[in-house]
Amino acid sequence: MQATRTAIADVFLIEPTVFGDERGFFYESFNARAFTQATGADVQFVQDNHSKSAKHVLRGLHYQSEQPQGKLVRVTAGAVFDVAVDIRPQSPTYGTWVGEILSAENRHQLWIPAGLAHGFMVISESAEFLYKTTDFYAPQHEKCIRWDDPTLKIAWPLQGNPPQLSGKDAQGQLFLDTKM
């Protein structure tokens, strides 16, 4: 496994070692010892989630104001543009975002520590998205930042198509109103 720091120091792009031949492939999608060694993060995951979304669906930017979740995210079918936003007020990268293409083909993962907002947009016909979390989903604490926040200026790969949003995501707050 190779872990590369992004512009937000605690966010890592994870590239697993893949073994393949004419029969197919094999890789460890998670190994606690290797993960801790590569990222310095000693985490315990408590929940796995799996979603499927159509092209142009944009989910996020989500975070929990209490019970913040660290997330290890990956795609098993299709491709997404995945985004993490640092919303930790004391962080030197507060207000910074990073975006990565995650796909079934590249098998990349993104480690997003607790205290960051997260979202993704499907850029293939559909995508299946899996993520492990370090705390349980707490809907009473869930918040959402607008995908098109004017302060963050995230460069979503819209290609002239408006994103498909849930009603909840369409009501996201401005980044400047974010409270952790």
C-alpha angles and dihedrals in degrees: 000000000000121000119196123191116234129209086283101065096217094049114087133192105220120206112188123212106253123202113200144163138156089300095058134265145294132200139157106249090193136010114171096209095047091044093053092045092050099042106022088232115128102196139164116213117215104175138032121204131191127191136175121207138177127240115293093018109141118196120191159312086222133170138153117238089206125027090026113203130224109210134203104197134189142158123237098180127026126348140284139187101235122202135193122188123197107230096165104121094210094048120109087225096049109151094018121126132198127197131196136178109241117187144162086246099053094034090209120158132200124218110210113183124216113281097048130101117234138200142152141199124212111237098176128064087274137341138207111215125195128189138175118212133205094214135030124269109266109187092187089064099038116121133179133210118208112266090222097045109165093218096051096041094195111196098227112184094241096152090200095308122116113233121250108239135185116242089252093051091047087061094054119146128240118268091241088060093053116124123186 
